[in-house]
Amino acid sequence: MATTRSGPGRPALGERTRMTVRVPSDVYDALRREAAARGISMNQYVAEVAAAHLGMSEAVSSYDDQEAIPA
């Protein structure tokens, strides 16, 4: 995946690998609410939560100055 921008839109977030996961509906709803409250995509929120949980917060770069996800 390219990490440079070729046009308008959000900045590139670096190399990413697609992952599909199934979660209970109530977990999905909570993730969606938290992402919306932070003004970021659910994809970005889940990536930040996973990275923080693994102690790898530096691996996830938000494209704006959102509040960091607590570990």
mmJSON file of the N, C-alpha and C atoms, coordinates in Angstrom:
{"data_MODEL":{"atom_site":{
"group_PDB":["ATOM","ATOM","ATOM","ATOM","ATOM","ATOM","ATOM","ATOM","ATOM","ATOM","ATOM","ATOM","ATOM","ATOM","ATOM","ATOM","ATOM","ATOM","ATOM","ATOM","ATOM","ATOM","ATOM","ATOM","ATOM","ATOM","ATOM","ATOM","ATOM","ATOM","ATOM","ATOM","ATOM","ATOM","ATOM","ATOM","ATOM","ATOM","ATOM","ATOM","ATOM","ATOM","ATOM","ATOM","ATOM","ATOM","ATOM","ATOM","ATOM","ATOM","ATOM","ATOM","ATOM","ATOM","ATOM","ATOM","ATOM","ATOM","ATOM","ATOM","ATOM","ATOM","ATOM","ATOM","ATOM","ATOM","ATOM","ATOM","ATOM","ATOM","ATOM","ATOM","ATOM","ATOM","ATOM","ATOM","ATOM","ATOM","ATOM","ATOM","ATOM","ATOM","ATOM","ATOM","ATOM","ATOM","ATOM","ATOM","ATOM","ATOM","ATOM","ATOM","ATOM","ATOM","ATOM","ATOM","ATOM","ATOM","ATOM","ATOM","ATOM","ATOM","ATOM","ATOM","ATOM","ATOM","ATOM","ATOM","ATOM","ATOM","ATOM","ATOM","ATOM","ATOM","ATOM","ATOM","ATOM","ATOM","ATOM","ATOM","ATOM","ATOM","ATOM","ATOM","ATOM","ATOM","ATOM","ATOM","ATOM","ATOM","ATOM","ATOM","ATOM","ATOM","ATOM","ATOM","ATOM","ATOM","ATOM","ATOM","ATOM","ATOM","ATOM","ATOM","ATOM","ATOM","ATOM","ATOM","ATOM","ATOM","ATOM","ATOM","ATOM","ATOM","ATOM","ATOM","ATOM","ATOM","ATOM","ATOM","ATOM","ATOM","ATOM","ATOM","ATOM","ATOM","ATOM","ATOM","ATOM","ATOM","ATOM","ATOM","ATOM","ATOM","ATOM","ATOM","ATOM","ATOM","ATOM","ATOM","ATOM","ATOM","ATOM","ATOM","ATOM","ATOM","ATOM","ATOM","ATOM","ATOM","ATOM","ATOM","ATOM","ATOM","ATOM","ATOM","ATOM","ATOM","ATOM","ATOM","ATOM","ATOM","ATOM","ATOM","ATOM","ATOM","ATOM","ATOM","ATOM","ATOM","ATOM","ATOM","ATOM"],
"id":[1,2,3,4,5,6,7,8,9,10,11,12,13,14,15,16,17,18,19,20,21,22,23,24,25,26,27,28,29,30,31,32,33,34,35,36,37,38,39,40,41,42,43,44,45,46,47,48,49,50,51,52,53,54,55,56,57,58,59,60,61,62,63,64,65,66,67,68,69,70,71,72,73,74,75,76,77,78,79,80,81,82,83,84,85,86,87,88,89,90,91,92,93,94,95,96,97,98,99,100,101,102,103,104,105,106,107,108,109,110,111,112,113,114,115,116,117,118,119,120,121,122,123,124,125,126,127,128,129,130,131,132,133,134,135,136,137,138,139,140,141,142,143,144,145,146,147,148,149,150,151,152,153,154,155,156,157,158,159,160,161,162,163,164,165,166,167,168,169,170,171,172,173,174,175,176,177,178,179,180,181,182,183,184,185,186,187,188,189,190,191,192,193,194,195,196,197,198,199,200,201,202,203,204,205,206,207,208,209,210,211,212,213],
"type_symbol":["N","C","C","N","C","C","N","C","C","N","C","C","N","C","C","N","C","C","N","C","C","N","C","C","N","C","C","N","C","C","N","C","C","N","C","C","N","C","C","N","C","C","N","C","C","N","C","C","N","C","C","N","C","C","N","C","C","N","C","C","N","C","C","N","C","C","N","C","C","N","C","C","N","C","C","N","C","C","N","C","C","N","C","C","N","C","C","N","C","C","N","C","C","N","C","C","N","C","C","N","C","C","N","C","C","N","C","C","N","C","C","N","C","C","N","C","C","N","C","C","N","C","C","N","C","C","N","C","C","N","C","C","N","C","C","N","C","C","N","C","C","N","C","C","N","C","C","N","C","C","N","C","C","N","C","C","N","C","C","N","C","C","N","C","C","N","C","C","N","C","C","N","C","C","N","C","C","N","C","C","N","C","C","N","C","C","N","C","C","N","C","C","N","C","C","N","C","C","N","C","C","N","C","C","N","C","C","N","C","C","N","C","C"],
"label_atom_id":["N","CA","C","N","CA","C","N","CA","C","N","CA","C","N","CA","C","N","CA","C","N","CA","C","N","CA","C","N","CA","C","N","CA","C","N","CA","C","N","CA","C","N","CA","C","N","CA","C","N","CA","C","N","CA","C","N","CA","C","N","CA","C","N","CA","C","N","CA","C","N","CA","C","N","CA","C","N","CA","C","N","CA","C","N","CA","C","N","CA","C","N","CA","C","N","CA","C","N","CA","C","N","CA","C","N","CA","C","N","CA","C","N","CA","C","N","CA","C","N","CA","C","N","CA","C","N","CA","C","N","CA","C","N","CA","C","N","CA","C","N","CA","C","N","CA","C","N","CA","C","N","CA","C","N","CA","C","N","CA","C","N","CA","C","N","CA","C","N","CA","C","N","CA","C","N","CA","C","N","CA","C","N","CA","C","N","CA","C","N","CA","C","N","CA","C","N","CA","C","N","CA","C","N","CA","C","N","CA","C","N","CA","C","N","CA","C","N","CA","C","N","CA","C","N","CA","C","N","CA","C","N","CA","C","N","CA","C","N","CA","C","N","CA","C","N","CA","C"],
"label_alt_id":[null,null,null,null,null,null,null,null,null,null,null,null,null,null,null,null,null,null,null,null,null,null,null,null,null,null,null,null,null,null,null,null,null,null,null,null,null,null,null,null,null,null,null,null,null,null,null,null,null,null,null,null,null,null,null,null,null,null,null,null,null,null,null,null,null,null,null,null,null,null,null,null,null,null,null,null,null,null,null,null,null,null,null,null,null,null,null,null,null,null,null,null,null,null,null,null,null,null,null,null,null,null,null,null,null,null,null,null,null,null,null,null,null,null,null,null,null,null,null,null,null,null,null,null,null,null,null,null,null,null,null,null,null,null,null,null,null,null,null,null,null,null,null,null,null,null,null,null,null,null,null,null,null,null,null,null,null,null,null,null,null,null,null,null,null,null,null,null,null,null,null,null,null,null,null,null,null,null,null,null,null,null,null,null,null,null,null,null,null,null,null,null,null,null,null,null,null,null,null,null,null,null,null,null,null,null,null,null,null,null,null,null,null],
"label_comp_id":["MET","MET","MET","ALA","ALA","ALA","THR","THR","THR","THR","THR","THR","ARG","ARG","ARG","SER","SER","SER","GLY","GLY","GLY","PRO","PRO","PRO","GLY","GLY","GLY","ARG","ARG","ARG","PRO","PRO","PRO","ALA","ALA","ALA","LEU","LEU","LEU","GLY","GLY","GLY","GLU","GLU","GLU","ARG","ARG","ARG","THR","THR","THR","ARG","ARG","ARG","MET","MET","MET","THR","THR","THR","VAL","VAL","VAL","ARG","ARG","ARG","VAL","VAL","VAL","PRO","PRO","PRO","SER","SER","SER","ASP","ASP","ASP","VAL","VAL","VAL","TYR","TYR","TYR","ASP","ASP","ASP","ALA","ALA","ALA","LEU","LEU","LEU","ARG","ARG","ARG","ARG","ARG","ARG","GLU","GLU","GLU","ALA","ALA","ALA","ALA","ALA","ALA","ALA","ALA","ALA","ARG","ARG","ARG","GLY","GLY","GLY","ILE","ILE","ILE","SER","SER","SER","MET","MET","MET","ASN","ASN","ASN","GLN","GLN","GLN","TYR","TYR","TYR","VAL","VAL","VAL","ALA","ALA","ALA","GLU","GLU","GLU","VAL","VAL","VAL","ALA","ALA","ALA","ALA","ALA","ALA","ALA","ALA","ALA","HIS","HIS","HIS","LEU","LEU","LEU","GLY","GLY","GLY","MET","MET","MET","SER","SER","SER","GLU","GLU","GLU","ALA","ALA","ALA","VAL","VAL","VAL","SER","SER","SER","SER","SER","SER","TYR","TYR","TYR","ASP","ASP","ASP","ASP","ASP","ASP","GLN","GLN","GLN","GLU","GLU","GLU","ALA","ALA","ALA","ILE","ILE","ILE","PRO","PRO","PRO","ALA","ALA","ALA"],
"label_asym_id":["A","A","A","A","A","A","A","A","A","A","A","A","A","A","A","A","A","A","A","A","A","A","A","A","A","A","A","A","A","A","A","A","A","A","A","A","A","A","A","A","A","A","A","A","A","A","A","A","A","A","A","A","A","A","A","A","A","A","A","A","A","A","A","A","A","A","A","A","A","A","A","A","A","A","A","A","A","A","A","A","A","A","A","A","A","A","A","A","A","A","A","A","A","A","A","A","A","A","A","A","A","A","A","A","A","A","A","A","A","A","A","A","A","A","A","A","A","A","A","A","A","A","A","A","A","A","A","A","A","A","A","A","A","A","A","A","A","A","A","A","A","A","A","A","A","A","A","A","A","A","A","A","A","A","A","A","A","A","A","A","A","A","A","A","A","A","A","A","A","A","A","A","A","A","A","A","A","A","A","A","A","A","A","A","A","A","A","A","A","A","A","A","A","A","A","A","A","A","A","A","A","A","A","A","A","A","A","A","A","A","A","A","A"],
"label_entity_id":["1","1","1","1","1","1","1","1","1","1","1","1","1","1","1","1","1","1","1","1","1","1","1","1","1","1","1","1","1","1","1","1","1","1","1","1","1","1","1","1","1","1","1","1","1","1","1","1","1","1","1","1","1","1","1","1","1","1","1","1","1","1","1","1","1","1","1","1","1","1","1","1","1","1","1","1","1","1","1","1","1","1","1","1","1","1","1","1","1","1","1","1","1","1","1","1","1","1","1","1","1","1","1","1","1","1","1","1","1","1","1","1","1","1","1","1","1","1","1","1","1","1","1","1","1","1","1","1","1","1","1","1","1","1","1","1","1","1","1","1","1","1","1","1","1","1","1","1","1","1","1","1","1","1","1","1","1","1","1","1","1","1","1","1","1","1","1","1","1","1","1","1","1","1","1","1","1","1","1","1","1","1","1","1","1","1","1","1","1","1","1","1","1","1","1","1","1","1","1","1","1","1","1","1","1","1","1","1","1","1","1","1","1"],
"label_seq_id":[1,1,1,2,2,2,3,3,3,4,4,4,5,5,5,6,6,6,7,7,7,8,8,8,9,9,9,10,10,10,11,11,11,12,12,12,13,13,13,14,14,14,15,15,15,16,16,16,17,17,17,18,18,18,19,19,19,20,20,20,21,21,21,22,22,22,23,23,23,24,24,24,25,25,25,26,26,26,27,27,27,28,28,28,29,29,29,30,30,30,31,31,31,32,32,32,33,33,33,34,34,34,35,35,35,36,36,36,37,37,37,38,38,38,39,39,39,40,40,40,41,41,41,42,42,42,43,43,43,44,44,44,45,45,45,46,46,46,47,47,47,48,48,48,49,49,49,50,50,50,51,51,51,52,52,52,53,53,53,54,54,54,55,55,55,56,56,56,57,57,57,58,58,58,59,59,59,60,60,60,61,61,61,62,62,62,63,63,63,64,64,64,65,65,65,66,66,66,67,67,67,68,68,68,69,69,69,70,70,70,71,71,71],
"pdbx_PDB_ins_code":[null,null,null,null,null,null,null,null,null,null,null,null,null,null,null,null,null,null,null,null,null,null,null,null,null,null,null,null,null,null,null,null,null,null,null,null,null,null,null,null,null,null,null,null,null,null,null,null,null,null,null,null,null,null,null,null,null,null,null,null,null,null,null,null,null,null,null,null,null,null,null,null,null,null,null,null,null,null,null,null,null,null,null,null,null,null,null,null,null,null,null,null,null,null,null,null,null,null,null,null,null,null,null,null,null,null,null,null,null,null,null,null,null,null,null,null,null,null,null,null,null,null,null,null,null,null,null,null,null,null,null,null,null,null,null,null,null,null,null,null,null,null,null,null,null,null,null,null,null,null,null,null,null,null,null,null,null,null,null,null,null,null,null,null,null,null,null,null,null,null,null,null,null,null,null,null,null,null,null,null,null,null,null,null,null,null,null,null,null,null,null,null,null,null,null,null,null,null,null,null,null,null,null,null,null,null,null,null,null,null,null,null,null],
"Cartn_x":[0.844,0.0,0.887,0.553,1.33,1.123,2.177,2.069,2.152,2.099,2.104,0.756,0.394,-0.879,-0.737,-1.757,-1.761,-2.81,-3.517,-4.547,-5.163,-6.322,-6.968,-7.465,-7.783,-8.266,-7.383,-7.631,-6.863,-5.425,-4.507,-3.111,-2.95,-1.954,-1.662,-1.237,-1.63,-1.319,-0.217,0.445,1.509,1.002,1.903,1.561,0.533,-0.476,-1.549,-1.829,-2.317,-2.753,-4.218,-5.006,-6.442,-6.663,-7.605,-7.948,-9.461,-10.059,-11.498,-11.724,-12.609,-12.871,-14.364,-14.869,-16.27,-16.29,-17.111,-17.246,-18.728,-19.042,-20.446,-21.038,-22.316,-22.986,-22.833,-22.889,-22.759,-21.342,-20.338,-18.962,-18.835,-19.407,-19.391,-20.025,-21.183,-21.881,-21.037,-20.377,-19.523,-18.332,-17.717,-16.595,-17.041,-18.204,-18.731,-18.988,-19.581,-19.851,-18.558,-17.575,-16.3,-15.588,-15.571,-14.926,-15.624,-16.95,-17.716,-17.459,-17.399,-17.157,-15.79,-14.833,-13.477,-13.319,-14.343,-14.284,-13.332,-13.14,-12.268,-13.039,-12.518,-13.176,-13.082,-14.015,-13.962,-12.694,-12.287,-11.055,-9.856,-9.745,-8.629,-8.709,-9.913,-10.076,-9.644,-10.101,-9.736,-8.229,-7.617,-6.161,-5.439,-5.921,-5.289,-5.459,-6.646,-6.883,-5.988,-5.917,-5.075,-3.608,-3.137,-1.736,-1.441,-2.354,-2.155,-2.122,-3.004,-3.056,-1.755,-1.14,0.103,1.347,1.147,2.289,3.002,2.262,2.845,2.168,1.801,1.071,1.787,3.13,3.887,3.663,3.143,2.917,1.694,0.835,-0.387,-0.27,-0.347,-0.236,-1.566,-2.233,-3.467,-3.133,-4.048,-3.792,-4.215,-4.635,-4.866,-4.548,-4.781,-4.368,-5.461,-5.921,-6.921,-6.278,-7.1,-6.635,-6.136,-5.01,-4.446,-5.354,-5.392,-6.164,-5.364,-5.946,-5.192,-4.891,-3.723,-3.314,-4.01],
"Cartn_y":[-1.177,0.0,1.236,2.183,3.419,4.249,4.931,5.766,7.245,7.593,8.995,9.326,10.578,11.022,11.303,10.925,11.218,12.26,12.755,13.747,14.218,14.877,15.376,14.231,14.56,13.55,13.494,12.505,12.409,11.989,12.369,11.971,10.458,9.912,8.487,8.165,7.015,6.617,5.571,5.301,4.304,2.954,1.997,0.662,0.018,-0.585,-1.219,-2.605,-3.495,-4.825,-4.966,-5.452,-5.623,-6.778,-6.572,-7.6,-7.602,-8.764,-8.884,-9.604,-9.062,-9.651,-9.569,-10.571,-10.566,-10.346,-9.404,-9.107,-9.138,-9.336,-9.268,-7.897,-7.887,-6.648,-5.526,-5.835,-4.777,-4.196,-5.013,-4.518,-3.619,-4.045,-3.239,-1.874,-1.869,-0.609,0.309,-0.263,0.54,1.108,0.307,0.789,1.927,1.751,2.785,4.084,3.993,5.197,5.904,5.141,5.74,6.415,5.767,6.359,7.659,7.635,8.835,9.952,9.617,10.625,11.277,10.531,11.056,11.703,11.559,12.165,11.453,10.145,9.37,8.162,7.521,6.334,5.193,4.267,3.111,2.312,2.238,1.547,2.148,3.467,4.135,3.925,3.993,3.805,2.4,1.385,0.005,-0.192,0.38,0.276,0.927,2.083,2.775,2.003,1.436,0.66,-0.578,-1.282,-2.481,-2.124,-1.061,-0.652,-0.25,0.488,0.898,-0.321,-1.271,-2.486,-3.278,-3.25,-3.984,-3.171,-1.941,-1.089,-0.575,-0.43,-0.009,1.248,2.172,3.368,4.15,4.104,4.835,4.263,3.039,2.41,2.979,3.663,4.219,5.724,6.321,7.777,8.356,9.062,9.748,10.885,11.205,12.26,13.627,13.715,15.018,14.91,15.948,15.985,15.474,14.245,13.649,13.274,13.191,12.755,11.312,11.037,9.689,8.712,7.485,6.433,5.923,5.91,5.433,3.947,3.545,2.133,1.321],
"Cartn_z":[0.0,0.0,0.0,-0.819,-0.897,0.36,0.783,1.981,1.643,0.374,-0.024,-0.644,-0.55,-1.101,-2.573,-3.32,-4.745,-5.091,-4.1,-4.355,-3.059,-3.164,-1.962,-1.083,0.139,1.074,2.298,3.127,4.36,4.073,4.949,4.776,4.916,4.239,4.352,5.781,6.282,7.65,7.714,6.616,6.612,6.132,6.108,5.624,6.544,5.962,6.721,6.149,6.991,6.586,6.952,6.001,6.239,7.209,8.136,9.11,9.274,9.188,9.397,10.713,11.518,12.83,13.129,13.813,14.245,15.753,16.182,17.608,17.969,19.239,19.658,19.311,19.021,18.609,19.619,20.916,21.916,21.924,21.636,21.531,20.304,19.183,17.965,18.22,18.866,19.147,20.027,21.037,21.923,21.155,20.292,19.476,18.56,17.945,17.045,17.793,18.985,19.788,20.179,20.65,21.069,19.907,18.757,17.584,17.194,17.177,16.825,17.826,19.106,20.139,19.965,19.439,19.222,17.845,17.0,15.672,14.722,14.929,14.043,13.532,12.501,11.967,12.971,12.877,13.759,13.477,12.233,11.872,12.604,12.58,13.255,14.763,15.319,16.76,17.182,16.46,16.801,16.672,15.634,15.468,16.644,17.096,18.224,19.529,19.758,20.974,20.986,19.862,19.785,20.008,19.364,19.517,20.961,21.584,22.979,23.895,23.661,24.474,24.37,23.198,22.966,23.318,23.796,24.123,22.891,21.799,20.524,19.989,20.866,20.448,19.365,19.365,18.344,16.946,16.842,15.542,14.838,15.568,14.996,15.008,13.838,13.76,13.312,14.21,13.843,12.897,12.022,11.053,11.549,12.793,13.402,14.887,15.629,17.031,17.965,17.742,18.614,19.942,20.965,22.278,22.171,22.787,22.741,23.477,22.978,23.612,24.811,26.011,27.174,27.075,27.572,27.518,28.58],
"occupancy":[1.0,1.0,1.0,1.0,1.0,1.0,1.0,1.0,1.0,1.0,1.0,1.0,1.0,1.0,1.0,1.0,1.0,1.0,1.0,1.0,1.0,1.0,1.0,1.0,1.0,1.0,1.0,1.0,1.0,1.0,1.0,1.0,1.0,1.0,1.0,1.0,1.0,1.0,1.0,1.0,1.0,1.0,1.0,1.0,1.0,1.0,1.0,1.0,1.0,1.0,1.0,1.0,1.0,1.0,1.0,1.0,1.0,1.0,1.0,1.0,1.0,1.0,1.0,1.0,1.0,1.0,1.0,1.0,1.0,1.0,1.0,1.0,1.0,1.0,1.0,1.0,1.0,1.0,1.0,1.0,1.0,1.0,1.0,1.0,1.0,1.0,1.0,1.0,1.0,1.0,1.0,1.0,1.0,1.0,1.0,1.0,1.0,1.0,1.0,1.0,1.0,1.0,1.0,1.0,1.0,1.0,1.0,1.0,1.0,1.0,1.0,1.0,1.0,1.0,1.0,1.0,1.0,1.0,1.0,1.0,1.0,1.0,1.0,1.0,1.0,1.0,1.0,1.0,1.0,1.0,1.0,1.0,1.0,1.0,1.0,1.0,1.0,1.0,1.0,1.0,1.0,1.0,1.0,1.0,1.0,1.0,1.0,1.0,1.0,1.0,1.0,1.0,1.0,1.0,1.0,1.0,1.0,1.0,1.0,1.0,1.0,1.0,1.0,1.0,1.0,1.0,1.0,1.0,1.0,1.0,1.0,1.0,1.0,1.0,1.0,1.0,1.0,1.0,1.0,1.0,1.0,1.0,1.0,1.0,1.0,1.0,1.0,1.0,1.0,1.0,1.0,1.0,1.0,1.0,1.0,1.0,1.0,1.0,1.0,1.0,1.0,1.0,1.0,1.0,1.0,1.0,1.0,1.0,1.0,1.0,1.0,1.0,1.0],
"B_iso_or_equiv":[0.0,0.0,0.0,0.0,0.0,0.0,0.0,0.0,0.0,0.0,0.0,0.0,0.0,0.0,0.0,0.0,0.0,0.0,0.0,0.0,0.0,0.0,0.0,0.0,0.0,0.0,0.0,0.0,0.0,0.0,0.0,0.0,0.0,0.0,0.0,0.0,0.0,0.0,0.0,0.0,0.0,0.0,0.0,0.0,0.0,0.0,0.0,0.0,0.0,0.0,0.0,0.0,0.0,0.0,0.0,0.0,0.0,0.0,0.0,0.0,0.0,0.0,0.0,0.0,0.0,0.0,0.0,0.0,0.0,0.0,0.0,0.0,0.0,0.0,0.0,0.0,0.0,0.0,0.0,0.0,0.0,0.0,0.0,0.0,0.0,0.0,0.0,0.0,0.0,0.0,0.0,0.0,0.0,0.0,0.0,0.0,0.0,0.0,0.0,0.0,0.0,0.0,0.0,0.0,0.0,0.0,0.0,0.0,0.0,0.0,0.0,0.0,0.0,0.0,0.0,0.0,0.0,0.0,0.0,0.0,0.0,0.0,0.0,0.0,0.0,0.0,0.0,0.0,0.0,0.0,0.0,0.0,0.0,0.0,0.0,0.0,0.0,0.0,0.0,0.0,0.0,0.0,0.0,0.0,0.0,0.0,0.0,0.0,0.0,0.0,0.0,0.0,0.0,0.0,0.0,0.0,0.0,0.0,0.0,0.0,0.0,0.0,0.0,0.0,0.0,0.0,0.0,0.0,0.0,0.0,0.0,0.0,0.0,0.0,0.0,0.0,0.0,0.0,0.0,0.0,0.0,0.0,0.0,0.0,0.0,0.0,0.0,0.0,0.0,0.0,0.0,0.0,0.0,0.0,0.0,0.0,0.0,0.0,0.0,0.0,0.0,0.0,0.0,0.0,0.0,0.0,0.0,0.0,0.0,0.0,0.0,0.0,0.0],
"pdbx_formal_charge":[null,null,null,null,null,null,null,null,null,null,null,null,null,null,null,null,null,null,null,null,null,null,null,null,null,null,null,null,null,null,null,null,null,null,null,null,null,null,null,null,null,null,null,null,null,null,null,null,null,null,null,null,null,null,null,null,null,null,null,null,null,null,null,null,null,null,null,null,null,null,null,null,null,null,null,null,null,null,null,null,null,null,null,null,null,null,null,null,null,null,null,null,null,null,null,null,null,null,null,null,null,null,null,null,null,null,null,null,null,null,null,null,null,null,null,null,null,null,null,null,null,null,null,null,null,null,null,null,null,null,null,null,null,null,null,null,null,null,null,null,null,null,null,null,null,null,null,null,null,null,null,null,null,null,null,null,null,null,null,null,null,null,null,null,null,null,null,null,null,null,null,null,null,null,null,null,null,null,null,null,null,null,null,null,null,null,null,null,null,null,null,null,null,null,null,null,null,null,null,null,null,null,null,null,null,null,null,null,null,null,null,null,null],
"auth_seq_id":[1,1,1,2,2,2,3,3,3,4,4,4,5,5,5,6,6,6,7,7,7,8,8,8,9,9,9,10,10,10,11,11,11,12,12,12,13,13,13,14,14,14,15,15,15,16,16,16,17,17,17,18,18,18,19,19,19,20,20,20,21,21,21,22,22,22,23,23,23,24,24,24,25,25,25,26,26,26,27,27,27,28,28,28,29,29,29,30,30,30,31,31,31,32,32,32,33,33,33,34,34,34,35,35,35,36,36,36,37,37,37,38,38,38,39,39,39,40,40,40,41,41,41,42,42,42,43,43,43,44,44,44,45,45,45,46,46,46,47,47,47,48,48,48,49,49,49,50,50,50,51,51,51,52,52,52,53,53,53,54,54,54,55,55,55,56,56,56,57,57,57,58,58,58,59,59,59,60,60,60,61,61,61,62,62,62,63,63,63,64,64,64,65,65,65,66,66,66,67,67,67,68,68,68,69,69,69,70,70,70,71,71,71],
"auth_comp_id":["MET","MET","MET","ALA","ALA","ALA","THR","THR","THR","THR","THR","THR","ARG","ARG","ARG","SER","SER","SER","GLY","GLY","GLY","PRO","PRO","PRO","GLY","GLY","GLY","ARG","ARG","ARG","PRO","PRO","PRO","ALA","ALA","ALA","LEU","LEU","LEU","GLY","GLY","GLY","GLU","GLU","GLU","ARG","ARG","ARG","THR","THR","THR","ARG","ARG","ARG","MET","MET","MET","THR","THR","THR","VAL","VAL","VAL","ARG","ARG","ARG","VAL","VAL","VAL","PRO","PRO","PRO","SER","SER","SER","ASP","ASP","ASP","VAL","VAL","VAL","TYR","TYR","TYR","ASP","ASP","ASP","ALA","ALA","ALA","LEU","LEU","LEU","ARG","ARG","ARG","ARG","ARG","ARG","GLU","GLU","GLU","ALA","ALA","ALA","ALA","ALA","ALA","ALA","ALA","ALA","ARG","ARG","ARG","GLY","GLY","GLY","ILE","ILE","ILE","SER","SER","SER","MET","MET","MET","ASN","ASN","ASN","GLN","GLN","GLN","TYR","TYR","TYR","VAL","VAL","VAL","ALA","ALA","ALA","GLU","GLU","GLU","VAL","VAL","VAL","ALA","ALA","ALA","ALA","ALA","ALA","ALA","ALA","ALA","HIS","HIS","HIS","LEU","LEU","LEU","GLY","GLY","GLY","MET","MET","MET","SER","SER","SER","GLU","GLU","GLU","ALA","ALA","ALA","VAL","VAL","VAL","SER","SER","SER","SER","SER","SER","TYR","TYR","TYR","ASP","ASP","ASP","ASP","ASP","ASP","GLN","GLN","GLN","GLU","GLU","GLU","ALA","ALA","ALA","ILE","ILE","ILE","PRO","PRO","PRO","ALA","ALA","ALA"],
"auth_asym_id":["A","A","A","A","A","A","A","A","A","A","A","A","A","A","A","A","A","A","A","A","A","A","A","A","A","A","A","A","A","A","A","A","A","A","A","A","A","A","A","A","A","A","A","A","A","A","A","A","A","A","A","A","A","A","A","A","A","A","A","A","A","A","A","A","A","A","A","A","A","A","A","A","A","A","A","A","A","A","A","A","A","A","A","A","A","A","A","A","A","A","A","A","A","A","A","A","A","A","A","A","A","A","A","A","A","A","A","A","A","A","A","A","A","A","A","A","A","A","A","A","A","A","A","A","A","A","A","A","A","A","A","A","A","A","A","A","A","A","A","A","A","A","A","A","A","A","A","A","A","A","A","A","A","A","A","A","A","A","A","A","A","A","A","A","A","A","A","A","A","A","A","A","A","A","A","A","A","A","A","A","A","A","A","A","A","A","A","A","A","A","A","A","A","A","A","A","A","A","A","A","A","A","A","A","A","A","A","A","A","A","A","A","A"],
"auth_atom_id":["N","CA","C","N","CA","C","N","CA","C","N","CA","C","N","CA","C","N","CA","C","N","CA","C","N","CA","C","N","CA","C","N","CA","C","N","CA","C","N","CA","C","N","CA","C","N","CA","C","N","CA","C","N","CA","C","N","CA","C","N","CA","C","N","CA","C","N","CA","C","N","CA","C","N","CA","C","N","CA","C","N","CA","C","N","CA","C","N","CA","C","N","CA","C","N","CA","C","N","CA","C","N","CA","C","N","CA","C","N","CA","C","N","CA","C","N","CA","C","N","CA","C","N","CA","C","N","CA","C","N","CA","C","N","CA","C","N","CA","C","N","CA","C","N","CA","C","N","CA","C","N","CA","C","N","CA","C","N","CA","C","N","CA","C","N","CA","C","N","CA","C","N","CA","C","N","CA","C","N","CA","C","N","CA","C","N","CA","C","N","CA","C","N","CA","C","N","CA","C","N","CA","C","N","CA","C","N","CA","C","N","CA","C","N","CA","C","N","CA","C","N","CA","C","N","CA","C","N","CA","C","N","CA","C","N","CA","C","N","CA","C","N","CA","C","N","CA","C"],
"pdbx_PDB_model_num":[1,1,1,1,1,1,1,1,1,1,1,1,1,1,1,1,1,1,1,1,1,1,1,1,1,1,1,1,1,1,1,1,1,1,1,1,1,1,1,1,1,1,1,1,1,1,1,1,1,1,1,1,1,1,1,1,1,1,1,1,1,1,1,1,1,1,1,1,1,1,1,1,1,1,1,1,1,1,1,1,1,1,1,1,1,1,1,1,1,1,1,1,1,1,1,1,1,1,1,1,1,1,1,1,1,1,1,1,1,1,1,1,1,1,1,1,1,1,1,1,1,1,1,1,1,1,1,1,1,1,1,1,1,1,1,1,1,1,1,1,1,1,1,1,1,1,1,1,1,1,1,1,1,1,1,1,1,1,1,1,1,1,1,1,1,1,1,1,1,1,1,1,1,1,1,1,1,1,1,1,1,1,1,1,1,1,1,1,1,1,1,1,1,1,1,1,1,1,1,1,1,1,1,1,1,1,1,1,1,1,1,1,1]
}}}
